[in-house]
């Protein structure tokens, strides 16, 4: 019985003691962590927080390293682009200088042009101007002749538009007043219209002339609406 009693006593004694964080055994029930244990727990928590923060800082530093590398690469690209633009500017300046030299050479060649060529150019210019002036004068003469003919016929007809004609369309029957005009050599409907102060359409309508040519012939009688 004694061994059993001793074992039970030892068990009861062990049940009434505990071991602290330092390894020391104490009698009685453990009621809570000691100040030392609490301090140790706080230190462990702070250590874990510091480790986490250190890890985050390492991640930030790695990101900053990538950013620095990217910036350095971009700086190299900008530097290369700047060099290229500088080369382009030099090439443009060289091209400009070459063009200026070619222009100076052309001006020098023009200055050395033989006077005979210059005289021929001036003569051709005067000839063209003279031809244009002659064409204008001929047109003015035809217009003046048409006006004189129209006025003479208007005076002879007394503004009433009678008299008849041997050739041409018959007098319009709309009851309006018309001048009787005999077409002269080289006259056109537009010239006659200007002489009487009417439109080409007015003359074409009164004489049944067909567009777009409005063909008339010399000595043909036209009826011109009186305005």
Buried (B, 14 or more C-beta within 10 A) or exposed (E): EEEEEEEEEEEEEEEEEBEEEEEEEEEEEEEEEBEEEEEEEEEEEEEEEEEEEEEEEEEEEEEEEEEEEEEEEEEEEEEEEEEEEEEEEEEEEEEEEEEEEEEEEEEEEEEEEEEEEEEEEEEEEEEEEEEEEEEEEEEEEBBEBBBEBBEEBBEEBEEEBEEEBEEBBEBBEEEEEBBBBBBBEEBBBBBBBBBBEBBBEBBBBBBEBEEEEBEBEEEBBBBBBBE
